[in-house]
């Protein structure tokens, strides 16, 4: 499902806000990680209070 322009602007604004207040930022590629493992990773992140967001490269470039 692709996002319309307004949705993209909202995602970029949300990420910019998170980046602006972050103590640390980690970017990683999850290619090759099985879905079950990634789901477990996301749950562990949530349980630890870590903000984890999956973004397309194009949205990351828009925010910068």
N, C-alpha and C positions, 0 to 999 in steps of 0.2 A: 504494500500500500504506500503510495507516494504522498508526501505532504504538499499542501498548497502553500503559496507564498506567505500567507499570514501565519500558518502553523510553523513554517521554517523560521520566521522572524521571532516567534514566541520561544522556540527551542533555543535559538542563538542567544536570546536575551536571558533565558534561564541559565544557560551554561556560562555566559559572561558573568552573571551574578555569583554563581558558585565559584568560579575561578578567582573572582575579585576578593573573596573572603576565605579562600582555602589556605591552610597551613602548608599543604603539599599537594602536588598534582602528579599523578602517574598515568602515563599513556601506554597502552599495550595492544598488541594485535592478538586476537583470539582465534585466528585461523587454525584449524586442525584440532581445536579443543572440542571434545564431544559435548553435545547439548546437555547431557546429564551432569557432566563435570562443571559446565558453565553455570547451570542452574544452582548447583551446590555452592559455587563460588559467590554468586549473587546473594544467596541466602545468608552465607557467612558474613558478607560485607554488610548487609542490612542489620544483622544481629549485632555487629560490632560498631554500628553507627557510621559506617563508611558510605559516602555518596558514590554510587557506581552508575554510570550512564553509558549506554552503547550508542555511538554516533557514526554516521556515515562520514567519510573523509571530507566530502563537499561541505557539510555543515560545520565541521571543525575549521575548515579554511575560511568560511564566511565570518566566523566569530573572531578571527585573528586579524 
